[in-house]
Amino acid sequence: MATPLPQTYLTQCCLPCEKELNLVLYLHQVVGPNASQKTIIPTKPGESLFGITAVNNWAIVDAPDFKAKVIGHAQGIHVMADQPSVGYYNSFNLAFVEGSFKGATLQVMGIFNPVGEWAIIGGTGELTMARGTIKYKILQESAGIESIRN
């Protein structure tokens, strides 16, 4: 039997054919040893980070804990696309591997900052034609190697 996702609830939506779904999930990002991302287009030493490109397979977990249960993965790319500061453009599929949305995906894109919002521009399975936003902030960091976002 599928395990339900934590803190899931439905609210009223303005169109009868749509349902609003609010989830509380956590993204676990690891750099360094056991990294969940890898640089595929580096910049030269001494140059700005502009243009650096990496692929990611960040864990989506069910609690704000570094050892929480993995219920999905954010699989995609991020590119340093901001010249005056640090701002990575992200595009990834959030693929659910456990719970009531197992096998479904969300297509997500936006700029990666310490606090921000990403656009949900589509989905598959139970989340077909999804649209909306993901609001996030850093909840925990471990010496710049791991972070948990909610």
Salt bridges, closest charged atoms under 4 A:
GLU18 OE2 - ARG131 NH2 2.62
GLU117 OE2 - LYS135 NZ 3.75
GLU146 OE2 - HIS28 NE2 2.63
